[in-house]
Amino acid sequence: MNPEIEQIHGKEFPGEDGMLFVRTDGIIDTMIRIPLLVASLIIVAAIIPIQPSFSSPRNLDLIIYPDGTTHVSSEIDVDPLDIDYEFELFGSTIDNFVAISENGFLLNYDILGNSVLIETFGSSVITIEYDIHDLVSKQSRVWTFYLDAPSDFTLLFPKNSAIIGMTNLPLDMQLIDDQNQLTLSGGETEIDYLFSSPIVSVPVEPINSSPESNYFIYAIIGGIIVSAIVATIIRRKPRTTKLTQKQQIIQVEPIDIETIFKLKPDIREDDKEIVKFISKNGGEALESELRKKFLQPRTTMWRAVKRLERNGIIEIEKKDLQNLVKLRKNMEGEE
Amino acid sequence: MKILALLTIFVLIFGTTIFVNDAYAQNDLSILLHIATQADKQIQNQLYQVYGDEVPEKIQSLYAKGHTTVNSLEKSLLDNVKQTKKDFLTSMKLFKQISKMIPESVTETKVILSNTSYSNLSSQFDRLEKYVLTLKTISKKLDAKIDFEDVDNLLIKTHNQINDGAENTSETIIQLKSLIKSIQKDIRDSTSHGESDRVKQFVKKQLDVIESKLIEATESGTDQNQIDKAYELIDDIRDLISKNQINDAKMVFHELYKLLKNI
């Protein structure tokens, strides 16, 4: 009853002539485990900063009023075992401060300079709202918003304001009641804006750098126009009579896609499908709708739309930050 | 193993940083084009309004650079993310520079609170209206049954006065502020029972935890005087809570918290 225990791993094999052998058993396990461990650590490291911690705002939303005053609204996780919570405000000129617990109770607070001490007594989430006059300054006609934000935040600009300077890249932008709302990342942000007057059509074209470049551009434009005229004449000559009839057809609504295809026999089959869809859709469709319909990536669809535009089949208009693709009513203008 | 460990650390530090940095502004780079184009148009408009056809050469040159950069941004939008971001920041910097060069008689000002201009009064009104809305939401959530009729009427009156350009609008706004303050007090009074219950529950729970910690502190040989003082304060708090003197109980609780930090 004394069984001999046989060692499975780590069995030593005497090497011949004193040669050193490296033990290889379990190496496959190790090879699998280590990449797994690395992958897990990467995932954990990537997730950790995303998880909210106490004192970090869950969300931060700012609204700039036309007089430059800013409304701050923030939801913050606090330690439910604490009796109070000290919070750094974005400045010292504060109005209409309110702190609310997760149950909706108004919490007592005491503002001292740039910070506020809020009696939390067991609250785990508090909502803070206040108006502040320190975030926007004005020089000449330019208003400048500056904030060193502790987290990502949204910023709603006043109506009729136009952003004309930014130090950071926005994460997102939305239009809310004709007001621009930007989503920005935490850290220092400076944004300049001014109140826009209605855009007048400026007769002066953007400035060209030198007279030499002017001549060069004129030469290119002239060349393009001349070659376009020559190409049109060459292409039209053999079927002049037919085109006169087609011109009349094209100018009539709705657009006959068969006519388009006859006029543009060399367009690609997949482009034809897009034209058919737009035609069925009442002659216009958003580029995003086309992407969804044909399950194409953004760039592929963009190129297709650009091709059709170059062919004079469609025209692109901006609508709510999106491209609205419309079949042209008069293709002959492009021929 | 050492190499793997070093690789892990490297990937953790740089890899995750890259993920985080690259994630931003990738949502839709066309936003950048939209903002830059808006800024371009606005600057062009401002220049035309101020100078007409005679834009100073220096400003003209800056604007040309800015406009060219916006065009470059548009071209790089699909295939060169790095260039798009660079063009955006460059163009916005140039437009900002131009906008600060466009003259106006007004010199630098901070936001002036006492200004009674239409814009200021309107903004003040907007903020107070939002504040009232917040109070209404709180009141509704807590079922506080607060009458908002007076404040609503005063809001309408103020709104009309601002639109008519009435001289006494500032006085009405002061009245409005005062009324809002009293509403805030009404909400507190009306919800004081629920608020007291919340504080009571928290304090009672915390006192139990503190007492067990004091036992541990006694066993570990902490200064007995301090521990006795803590027990006295606990008794005071329990007494005050039983008498429903919540504010006093809160004050003593603060004192107890300070004392516990030293134990």
Interface residues (C-beta under 8 A of the other chain):
Chain A: I34 L37 V38 L41 I42 A45 A46 P49 Y65 P66 D67 G68 T69 H71 L81 I83 D84 T93 D95 N96 V98 I100 S101 N103 G104 F105 L106 E119 F121 G122 E129 D131 H133 V136 S137 K138 Q139 S140 R141 V142 A162 I163 I164 G165 M166 T167 L169 P170 L171 D172 M173 S185 D192 L194 S196 S197 I199 V200 V202 P203 V204 P206 I207 N208 S209 T299 W302 L321
Chain B: L4 L7 T8 V11 L12 G15 T16 F19 V20 Y24 A25 N27 D28 S30 I31 L32 H34 I35 Q38 A39 K41 Q42 I43 Q44 N45 Q46 L47 Y48 Q49 D53 V55 Q60 S61 Y63 A64 H67 L78 D79 K85 F88 L89 M92 K93 F95 K96 S99 K100 I102 P103 E104 V106 T107 E108 T109 K110 V111 L113 N115 S119 N120 S122 S123 Q124 D126 R127 L128 K130 Y131 T134 L135 I138 K141 L142 Q184 I187 R188 T191 G194 E195 R198 V199 Q201 F202 V203 K205 Q206 K250 F253 H254 Y257
